[in-house]
């Protein structure tokens, strides 16, 4: 969309039809004054390095960072579902914690016997490997908090939630460990942008 078309859209529609009529680039344009066509990357790419956008200096870079931080705080303050009924609930809970993170986070969600969330712990930050996701680090908080089961969670900052071979290997290792301590991982949710994958639904939890 050219700048003239965008200006006409703002003039004719404003916020009368809700802000969801605007694209991500248009919303960033409204906040920074930079033409919407300048925002060619994903939101994550813009949040990570706003200075790569032509026309963004220090002041407007701070505006982009402020948008990211406000969004992050808002999402974290939203009340998560008290009970996990299925992968959608688990993904919604996890997305509030991880949606604004630029690095890969591996976390564990603790559940009681009624599938109420009783804890959330970040186990590692960085690329997911067996060496950084040790069963001890995953199951110690579960044991301390008397969890009946756990859900493994991690994000893919790339936006693609498809599980890698390493994801599958780590999951299977933790499933075996869970059988030993009698605290089963009942799913492994991978968050990628607005999408997610349930490894249980994919049959990858064996």
HUKAMO-V409171 format. One record per residue. N is the residue number from 1. PSI is psi as a letter, one per 30 degrees, with the letter a starting at -180 (* if undefined). OMEGA is omega as a letter, one per 20 degrees, with the letter a starting at -180 (NA if undefined). NEAR is the number of other ideal C-beta (glycine too) atoms within 8 Angstrom. Layout:
<<N/PSI/OMEGA/NEAR> <N/PSI/OMEGA/NEAR>>
This chain:
<<1/k/r/8> <2/l/a/6> <3/e/a/8> <4/e/r/6> <5/e/r/8> <6/e/r/13> <7/e/r/8> <8/e/r/8> <9/e/r/12> <10/e/a/9> <11/e/a/7> <12/e/a/6> <13/e/a/9> <14/b/r/6> <15/g/a/6> <16/e/a/5> <17/g/a/5> <18/l/a/6> <19/f/a/6> <20/f/r/4> <21/f/a/7> <22/k/r/8> <23/l/r/7> <24/e/r/7> <25/e/r/11> <26/e/r/12> <27/e/r/10> <28/e/r/14> <29/e/r/14> <30/e/a/8> <31/f/a/8> <32/f/a/10> <33/f/r/4> <34/k/a/13> <35/k/a/8> <36/e/a/13> <37/f/r/9> <38/f/a/11> <39/i/a/12> <40/f/a/5> <41/a/r/6> <42/l/r/7> <43/e/a/6> <44/e/r/10> <45/e/r/9> <46/e/r/13> <47/e/a/12> <48/e/a/6> <49/i/a/6> <50/f/a/11> <51/f/r/6> <52/f/r/6> <53/k/r/10> <54/k/r/5> <55/f/r/8> <56/j/r/11> <57/a/a/6> <58/e/a/5> <59/e/a/6> <60/f/r/13> <61/e/r/11> <62/e/r/8> <63/e/r/10> <64/e/r/15> <65/e/r/10> <66/e/r/8> <67/e/a/11> <68/e/a/10> <69/e/r/8> <70/e/r/8> <71/e/a/10> <72/e/a/10> <73/e/a/8> <74/e/a/8> <75/e/a/12> <76/f/a/8> <77/f/r/5> <78/k/a/7> <79/j/r/2> <80/l/r/8> <81/k/a/9> <82/f/a/5> <83/k/r/9> <84/j/a/13> <85/f/a/7> <86/a/a/6> <87/e/a/11> <88/e/r/7> <89/e/a/11> <90/e/a/15> <91/e/r/12> <92/e/r/10> <93/e/a/14> <94/e/a/15> <95/e/r/11> <96/f/a/11> <97/e/a/11> <98/f/a/13> <99/f/a/11> <100/g/a/9> <101/k/a/9> <102/f/r/7> <103/l/r/7> <104/k/r/12> <105/k/r/12> <106/k/a/14> <107/l/r/14> <108/k/r/14> <109/k/a/15> <110/k/a/14> <111/k/r/14> <112/a/a/10> <113/f/r/4> <114/g/a/5> <115/g/r/9> <116/k/r/9> <117/k/a/13> <118/g/r/8> <119/l/r/9> <120/k/a/10> <121/k/r/8> <122/k/a/8> <123/e/r/9> <124/l/r/10> <125/k/a/7> <126/a/a/7> <127/k/a/5> <128/j/r/13> <129/l/a/8> <130/f/a/9> <131/f/a/5> <132/f/r/10> <133/i/a/13> <134/k/r/8> <135/e/a/8> <136/e/a/6> <137/f/a/9> <138/e/a/15> <139/f/r/13> <140/e/r/8> <141/e/r/12> <142/e/r/13> <143/e/a/10> <144/e/a/6> <145/g/r/9> <146/h/r/6> <147/k/r/14> <148/f/r/7> <149/l/r/10> <150/l/r/16> <151/k/r/14> <152/k/a/15> <153/k/r/15> <154/l/a/14> <155/l/r/13> <156/j/a/12> <157/f/r/9> <158/f/a/5> <159/f/r/10> <160/j/a/7> <161/g/a/12> <162/k/a/8> <163/k/r/12> <164/l/r/7> <165/e/r/5> <166/e/r/9> <167/e/a/13> <168/e/a/11> <169/e/r/9> <170/e/a/12> <171/e/a/15> <172/e/r/10> <173/e/a/10> <174/e/r/13> <175/e/r/12> <176/e/r/8> <177/e/r/11> <178/e/r/13> <179/e/a/8> <180/e/a/6> <181/g/r/9> <182/h/r/6> <183/i/a/12> <184/k/r/9> <185/j/a/14> <186/f/r/9> <187/l/r/12> <188/j/a/16> <189/k/r/15> <190/k/a/15> <191/k/r/16> <192/j/a/13> <193/b/r/9> <194/g/a/2> <195/l/r/8> <196/l/r/12> <197/k/r/12> <198/j/a/12> <199/f/r/15> <200/e/r/11> <201/f/r/7> <202/f/a/8> <203/g/a/6> <204/g/a/11> <205/g/a/11> <206/*/NA/5>>
